[in-house]
Structures are given as structure tokens and as C-alpha cells.
Amino acid sequence: MRRGFLGAAPPKRAETPPEPRGDPEDGLGFDRAFERALLAQEAGRATEASSSSSSDATLGVTLRSSAANASSLDGALTRHWPHGHVIVPSADGHADNLMLMLHGRGDVPAPFAKLARSMALPRTCCVALQGPHPIPFVDDGRAWFTFMDQETFEPIDGSDPTDTRRVDSLDRVVTRLAKLIDALTSTAADADDAAPTPTWPRSRVHLFGFSDGGTVALTAAMRAYAEGKGRLGGCATVCASLLPEQIRMLSKVASGTHDGSISGDDGSSNDGSSGDPTPVTLTAGESDRVVSVSSVRETADALIDVNPGHVASVHAVPGKSHAMVGGTRGEGEMRHLMGFWSLTLWRPGVGGDGGGGTEAGDFGDGVVEVDGTNVRVEKVESEEDGDDDPYALD
């Protein structure tokens, strides 16, 4: 039976995956080494900010829901990402952080925009981007990069080291995304704008992706560091990993058999020595047959091996298949994501760049407090795992 092109082939059965690094018995779902490393990074950024005389180091970005600001941001997105987007303004009227959200294969931005409204992350403007490629025989569904043979419709699984179609296509879309991030973090005025485009420091731009969208997010964060552009605020993914082709390349980098650079589409690269890499967290379903939990753990390990000290953590959800956050098992997964964002989202007065992580009181009324932490997590009302989940593929 021919494999469907909406999901990759089920993974081959292999030996038991290695145990995740660190101590998983932590109240936030993080291993303690991950949290210590991330807090150490934030403390370092605070020290750098306090010794800097730059005036923009202590200023936040305010994006209220005025027509002028909404129009100028929409115009910038339309010019630099013409494939489509949905803007979800910050619920509290302040957009010190920008979160770019990348949907899964075969989907559109609307479900991610709905999730953004439900989460109501404090001081954060969310933009759900649409993938650039239409999918044959799928109404409105979009893809981020080539994932199947155009003649046979068979999925590309990355097992052939000479087949670069998938990774080349991924590189091209990541280059486009990098240019969008550059435009939204540039201080240069755009002469075509009727109103100035709101811009953010790179350390306040966050990526959040599901499945293939998560692969794009991980690659974009990795490339930004490798090209010396500076770390982003954070990268969170659900049911996503790097491609096998990328893992092989990173293994060569770690072993010293690669030149140590991660080149962009234009050949640009450097030795990746510009500050700390973007902190990453990955959630995975232990019953996922599209993106296996072992491949997610392999991704985190590869990032750590290439950049010792890299902050990367995996949160595995028992019984979960290939689906977005939701259902009866969703609360623990959402708690993990909210915990990550509580450590990485900027707020005034604490940490690097004149600010730092969020507090429980910053979240809206649609969330409940997690005992013993300063994190709040959205209450999940679904009675059955996967119900009403627009991202579920199986």
C-alpha cells in the first residue's frame, strides 16, 4: 500500500532510545540542568544590559491595537512574507515580544491564531504565518518545504544521502523567514510605509512551530546563531524534529568531520561564536508515528553536541500521537510550554535588555495557576484526547 503524502512513513523499529539527559522529575516538566542553564543565560544578559549605555537596551516595544500600527505591521508582513498571515494583537495592548507561529503540513494559519488568542501571552503580539507551498489535492492546505516526489507522490524520507531536494527546499524557506525576521528587527525606516513598521530586538522574537513548521522554526533559530546574527528569544516546537539529513550534518560538525559552519542559501556562514544559541524546548508524543519521540530527542542531543551549553529540552507526553496541544493530556504539555515562556518572554524591569521573564499574574483570566510555581497554564476542557484538534493527522 502506498504511503500517504500527508505524513512521513512510520519509523523503522529500532533499539530502545536513550534516556533523556538530566533529571525529568521536575515540577515544570524541565530537567533541572535545562532550567539552570537557561537562568544562567538570562543572568548573563542582565549583566550585559546593566553595563551598556545604549538607550534602546531598556526600552520595550509597545504595539497597541491602533489602526496605524496594525496597518504598518500588516504591510511589512505582506511585503516580506507574501504567502499569508494572521496577526493576533497582544491582549494587554503591549507587544514587547513578537511570536511567529508556524502551522503543520496541510494546515493554514487560522487554528494557530485561535490558539494564540486562547493563550493570551502577556506583552506578546503573535503572527501566524502561512506556509508558502500549496499541496496537491488538499484544499487550502499548505506546506513549508518539499516533502514528496512530484511524480510518484511518494514521501521523501531522507534515507538517501544524495537526495538533497527536501533540505534544499527547507533552506530556501528558512532564508525567506530569516529575511522577514531581519525586516522586523531592523531599525531602518521603510520609505514605502505610511507609518513606521514596529520593530523588536532579536532577543524578543520567538518561534513556535508544529510538525514541519517546527522543523522550519528549529532550522531558523539554528541558522541565526550560525550566521552570527544573535540569538532569538526562544524556539518552542510540538511534534517536530530536524530532518535526518540535518542530523547527519550536525553529527559531522560535532565529530569534527564537517567544517563547523551551517551555511545559508547564499553560502553565508560563520563559526557560530556570537553569544548564546537560541534556547529551545521540544514537546513530543510518545505514540507519534509521524515524528517519533526518539527523533525529537536526537534533535535536542544534536543541538547540544554541536554547541555545548546549548539550552535544549524535550518533554514527552505519554499516549499522545501526532497532534497539537489539546485533549485530556494537554495540560501537562501546556504547562511545560508556559514554563518555557515564563523564562524567556521579556517583561519590563527584570533580566537582560532591561527586562526578563513573565510572572503568573501577567496571564489572563482563561488560565489556572500551577501550584508551587509562578507559571499559569490554560485549562483544557476536552473530554477525549484529540477532540476538536484541527492539527490531528491520525
PyMOL commands that set and color helices and strands:
alter all, ss='L'
color gray80, all
select helices_A, chain A and resi 32-50+55-57+67-80+110-119+165-185+202-204+212-226+244-255+293-306+330-344+352-354+360-362
alter helices_A, ss='H'
color red, helices_A
select strands_A, chain A and resi 85-88+97-102+124-129+133-134+142-143+205-210+234-238+280-285+312-317+347-348+355-356+367-369+376-378
alter strands_A, ss='S'
color yellow, strands_A
deselect
rebuild
show_as cartoon
